[in-house]
Amino acid sequence: MGAWDATVFGNDDAADWAGELVDADQEQLVADALERAVGPAGAEYLEAPRGAEALAAAEVVAAAAGVPTDSNPYNERALAWASGRAGLVKLIPVAIGAVDRVVADESELAELWAEAGDLTWLKAIDDLRERLRSRG
């Protein structure tokens, strides 16, 4: 992984997904990323790329709901894209479910961060969850 930090967009999978979202300009991509984490396959092992995309999609939903994360070079285009897209707000319950799934058992991303022993990532995820809950 070229980029790797504790922010949701601080990895190549999430940053690439965000770029694809902005380029495609399709809100359905947000729902798809969330559903891949919590949908019928949600009981299966969640690979890190899918988990990273789900978290990025949840951040896009939070931004649409008016509670964005801090902007940085990895996420600024996606946050700007999400601003004012009221249709995404209906995805808050799914976004919360996706966040919960990514930090649960059988999640590679959660395993990687646990192995790293860095609690900063969990703090970022807790912050995202709380921002979503404040609007849900």
Secondary structure, DSSP 8 states (H G I E B T S, - for coil): ---B-SSTT-BHHHHHHHHHHHHHT-THHHHHHHHHHHSGGGGS-B-HHHHHHHHHHHHHHHHHTT------TTTHHHHHHHTT-GGGGGGHHHHHHHHHHHTSSSBHHHHHHHHHT-THHHHHHHHHHHHHHHH-
